[in-house]
Amino acid sequence: MYYLDRRRDVVRIPPARLGPKLDDVLTELAQQQFEGKLVDGQSLAVTIRDVRPLGEGHIIHGDGGVYQEVEYQALLFRPEIQEVVEGAVVEIRKFGAFVRFGPLDGLLHVSQIMDDRVNIDEHNQRLVGVESKKDLKVGYKVRARVVSLSLSEISPRDSRIGLTMRQPALGRFEWIVEAHRRTDDKGKKPAAAPKKVAPAKKAEKGAPAAG
């Protein structure tokens, strides 16, 4: 899930970067310092913008840099347990498939891909259901649910995120469309046969007309 947050932090300005274009320097340094990092151990900072200095900077004895408190707007990405996400398969391994959703990757273990035994063709980056013949390749778009989550503060890209597609309305997009089509077909009632109408009897010759 993406959301915007207004935050405060401190940026160190090296002596060589001190000059008249302080706002531009602060934006660049804040982006280098915070983008791609975890915030509060729960959210990944995707984009930093609108960086503003707060008050005067401070110096520390023996350090030629200036420590400047700043306020900025951060676009954060926070995955949550049981959240439904959509992404693309980016890698096939012998134990499953990696799916990229937003800025992070999650693992679809072979046991969580489909209700079928799965053959793994790691060389051709392909997974195939033994009976259903459903296949999964790099580049295919999927919908999955987050079932386990362990974010790494040291290297957010190496966070461990477990996904599943073994629930209703999840899976490769084409599988979902096909499942909806089958459900719609089952729900349709067969058209009722038209009622047969008996032909009107012809009046006998010489019989008085009705009315």
C-alpha positions in Angstrom: 0.0 0.0 0.0 1.3 3.5 -0.9 0.7 6.6 1.2 2.2 10.0 1.7 3.7 11.2 4.9 5.2 14.4 6.1 8.4 13.7 8.1 11.3 15.3 9.9 14.9 14.2 10.0 18.5 15.4 9.9 20.7 15.7 6.9 24.5 16.1 7.0 25.8 18.6 4.5 29.5 18.0 3.6 31.8 21.1 3.6 32.2 20.9 -0.2 28.4 21.2 -0.7 27.9 24.3 1.4 26.9 27.2 -0.8 24.1 29.4 -2.2 22.0 26.6 -3.7 21.2 25.0 -0.3 17.7 23.9 -1.1 18.8 21.9 -4.1 21.6 20.4 -2.1 19.3 19.4 0.7 16.9 17.7 -1.7 19.7 15.7 -3.3 21.2 14.7 0.0 17.8 13.8 1.5 17.0 11.6 -1.5 20.4 9.8 -1.2 20.0 9.3 2.6 16.3 8.2 2.8 15.1 6.8 -0.6 15.2 3.0 -0.7 15.4 2.8 3.1 13.0 1.5 5.7 11.1 4.1 7.8 10.1 3.0 11.3 11.0 -0.5 10.3 7.7 -0.9 8.4 7.6 1.2 5.3 10.0 1.6 2.4 10.7 5.2 1.3 10.1 5.3 -2.4 10.4 9.0 -3.2 11.5 12.0 -1.2 10.4 15.5 -2.3 9.6 19.0 -1.1 12.6 19.2 1.3 12.6 22.3 3.5 15.2 23.3 6.1 14.0 23.9 9.7 15.9 26.5 11.6 19.7 26.8 11.5 22.1 23.9 11.0 24.5 22.6 13.7 28.1 21.6 13.7 29.9 19.0 15.7 33.5 19.5 17.0 35.9 17.7 14.7 33.4 17.4 11.9 33.4 19.9 9.1 29.9 19.1 8.0 26.7 20.9 8.9 23.8 18.9 10.4 20.5 20.4 9.2 17.1 19.4 10.4 14.7 19.2 7.5 11.0 18.5 6.8 10.0 16.6 3.7 7.2 14.7 2.0 7.8 10.9 1.6 6.0 8.5 -0.7 6.0 5.3 1.4 5.2 1.7 0.5 4.0 -0.5 3.4 3.1 -4.1 2.6 0.7 -5.7 5.1 -0.2 -9.3 6.1 -3.3 -10.5 4.2 -3.0 -7.6 1.7 -3.9 -8.5 -1.9 -1.2 -7.4 -4.3 -0.8 -7.4 -8.1 2.6 -7.8 -9.8 4.7 -9.6 -12.4 6.7 -12.7 -12.2 10.4 -11.7 -12.4 12.2 -15.0 -11.7 11.5 -18.8 -11.7 13.5 -20.9 -9.2 13.3 -24.6 -8.3 11.4 -23.7 -5.2 8.9 -21.3 -6.7 8.5 -17.9 -8.4 9.5 -14.4 -7.4 6.8 -11.7 -8.0 7.6 -8.0 -8.0 4.9 -5.8 -6.6 5.6 -2.2 -6.1 9.3 -1.8 -5.2 9.6 -5.2 -3.5 9.7 -8.9 -4.4 7.7 -11.7 -2.8 8.1 -15.4 -3.1 5.4 -17.8 -4.4 6.5 -21.2 -3.1 5.6 -24.0 -5.5 3.1 -25.2 -2.9 1.3 -21.9 -3.0 0.9 -21.4 -6.8 -2.1 -23.6 -7.7 -4.2 -26.6 -6.6 -2.1 -29.0 -8.6 1.3 -30.6 -8.6 3.8 -28.3 -10.4 6.6 -29.2 -12.8 9.5 -26.8 -12.7 11.4 -25.9 -15.8 14.0 -23.5 -14.3 16.1 -23.5 -17.6 13.1 -22.0 -19.5 11.8 -20.0 -16.5 8.5 -21.8 -16.5 6.2 -23.6 -14.1 3.5 -26.0 -15.3 0.6 -27.7 -13.5 0.8 -31.5 -14.1 -3.0 -32.0 -14.6 -4.3 -28.5 -15.3 -1.5 -27.6 -17.7 -1.7 -24.1 -16.3 1.7 -22.4 -16.7 3.5 -19.5 -15.1 6.4 -17.6 -16.9 8.6 -14.6 -16.3 6.6 -11.5 -17.3 3.1 -13.0 -16.5 0.9 -10.7 -14.4 -0.6 -12.2 -11.2 -2.7 -11.4 -8.2 -1.6 -12.8 -4.8 -2.0 -12.4 -1.1 0.7 -11.6 1.4 0.9 -14.4 4.0 4.3 -13.7 5.7 6.4 -10.6 6.1 9.9 -10.0 7.4 11.4 -6.7 6.2 15.2 -6.2 6.3 16.4 -2.8 7.5 19.9 -3.4 6.2 18.8 -4.4 2.7 15.0 -3.9 2.1 15.3 -5.6 -1.4 16.3 -8.8 0.5 13.2 -8.7 2.7 11.4 -12.0 3.0 7.8 -11.8 1.8 5.7 -14.9 1.4 2.8 -14.9 -1.1 0.0 -17.3 -2.0 -2.3 -17.7 -5.0 -4.3 -20.7 -3.6 -7.4 -18.7 -2.7 -10.5 -17.6 -4.7 -9.9 -14.7 -7.2 -6.1 -15.1 -7.0 -3.7 -16.4 -9.6 -2.5 -15.5 -13.0 -4.8 -12.9 -14.5 -5.9 -15.2 -17.3 -6.8 -17.9 -14.8 -9.0 -15.5 -12.9 -10.8 -14.4 -16.0 -11.4 -18.1 -17.0 -12.7 -18.9 -13.5 -15.2 -16.0 -13.7 -16.3 -17.2 -17.1 -16.9 -20.7 -15.9 -18.8 -19.4 -12.9 -21.0 -17.2 -15.1 -21.8 -20.1 -17.4 -22.8 -22.3 -14.4 -25.1 -19.6 -13.1 -27.0 -19.1 -16.4 -30.3 -21.0 -16.6 -31.1 -22.7 -19.8 -33.6 -20.8 -21.9 -37.2 -22.1 -21.6 -38.5 -23.9 -24.7 -41.3 -21.9 -26.4 -44.8 -23.1 -25.6 -46.6 -24.8 -28.4 -49.9 -23.2 -29.3 -52.6 -25.5 -30.7 -53.7 -24.3 -34.1 -57.3 -22.9 -34.2 -60.0 -25.2 -35.6 -61.4 -24.3 -39.0 -65.2 -23.7 -39.0 -67.3 -26.4 -40.8 -69.1 -25.4 -43.9 -72.6 -24.2 -43.2 -71.9 -23.6 -39.5 -73.1 -20.3 -38.2 -70.4 -17.7 -37.6 -69.5 -17.1 -34.0 -70.8 -14.0 -32.3 
